């Protein structure tokens, strides 16, 4: 993802107006390092169309909308799921929506906090009901989850004996 963003920065395309003007095929090539680049380029174009149609291309207008309504509207954009919508709300808008991903599910299920079959909203509610509603806290907490999952709570061959969360295992 970092390489794709670096490509967009290098081409001075990190504004909605500039991204909207880039042909989908060119955008796909620029974001190629992120994987599934053709699909992501189409989805990004859908999101840009939503931003233009609903908020005249203004991120400021979009982010000043009612957060719950904005989330519901983002979820109606083709290709935007819960994790993507919440990432936009947390990381771009600075709103208190916790992002649940595979790392979160892996750590929480291995520690018995959730069932492996838990739904996105159930995991999100668990976290948001137990942490202060603070975007910086959510950002840091999620970053720590990602780091812990990558270094210790790996999908294959987890390093449970070295994990800093070992004392909290059931």
N, C-alpha and C positions, 0 to 999 in steps of 0.2 A: 504494500500500500504506500509506503514512504517513497518508493521510486516513482510510482504513478503520480503522486502529488508533486514530487520534484520536477517531473516532466511538465506538468501543468504550470508550475511556477516559472520554469525556464521559458516557457512559451507565453508567459504573462496572461494566463487564461483563468486565473482564480477569482473571477467575478461572474455572477450569473449572466450578465449581458454578453460578455466575451465567450463564455461557454456555449451560450445559446447559438451564437453565430458560427460555431465550429461544426462542420459536417460530422455526422455520426461515425463514419468510417475513420476519419482523422482522429476523433476523440477516442475511438476504440484503440487505435495504435498508441496514443499517448498514455492510456491507462492499462496497456497490455501487461505490465508487471504485476498488476493486482489480480490477474487470473479472471476467467470468464468475462473478458474485456468486451466482447460484442454485446453480451446480455447487459452488462453494467452500463455500457454507453447508451443503450436504448432506455434503460431505466433512469439514467441521469437526465436524458432528454425529456422523459415524462415528468420528472420532478421539476425541471426548468420550465416546462410548459405550465404546470400547476402554479409555480411561483409567478409567472408572467400573467396568466389568466386571472388568478385570484388576488394577487397583491401588486400588480403592475411591475413585477420584477424586483420589488423591494424586500430585501431580507429584514430590514428594520420594521416594515409594516407587518410582515409575516410573524416575526418574533414578538410583536406587541399584541398579537391576537390572543384571545383567551386560550391558555395552555391546553385545557381539555379538548376544546373544539379544534385547535390546531392539530393535536394528536389524531383525533378522529378523521380529520380531513387528510392528513398525511397518509393514514392507513388506506384511504380510498385511491391513492395514486398507484397506478399499475407498477408493480415491482417493489413497493415500499411495504415491508413487514414491520412487525413490532420492534425488533431489534434496531432496524434502520431508523424508524420514526423516533425511537427513544434516543438513539445516538445523535440525531439532528437536534432534538430538544435539549439534551444534556450538553453535548460538546460544542454545538454551533450557537444555540440560543442561550445557554447557561441556565436552563430551567431544571428544577429538581425532579428528573425522571431517571430512575435507575435502569441501566442497560443490562439485560440478562442475556448471557451467551452460553456457548457450550462449556467454557471454562467454569462459569458460575455453577451451571448444572452439575458438572463433574465433581467439583469440590463439595458442594452442598449435599449431593446425594451420597458421596463416599463418607461424609461425616454424619449421615443420618438426619440431616436437617430437612431434607425433602425426599420424596419418593422419586426414583428415576423417571416415573411417568408424570411427574408434576407438570402442569401447564405453565406457560410463560407468565401469565398474570398472577398465578399463585406464588411463584418464586419472587416476582417483583414486589408483590404486596408484603410478603414476609420481610423483605429487606427494608422497604420503605416504611413499614410500621415499626421497625426496630432501630432505625437510624434517624437522626435529625434530618429534616428535609432541607438539605444544603447541597447545591450542585458541586461545590468544591469537595465536600466529603464524599459524595457519590463517585466523583471522578477519581479521587485517590483510592477509595475502597475498591473500585472496579480495576484500577491499575494494579493494585496489590493482588487481587484475585488472578488476573492474567499472568502476572509474574510468577506467582506460586504454582499455578497450573503448568506453566511452561517449564519451570525448573524442577518441580517436585511431583506434582499431581498429574503426571503425564498420562496420556491416554493408554499407551502401552508402556510397560515397565516403570510403574510409578516408584518414586523413591520415598516411600512412607517412613522409613526409619530415619531419614534425614530431614523430613518435612518440619517446618516451624509450627505447623498446626497439629503435629502428632499428639500432643497432650489432649487435644479436643476430639480425637477419634472415639467412636462409641465403643 
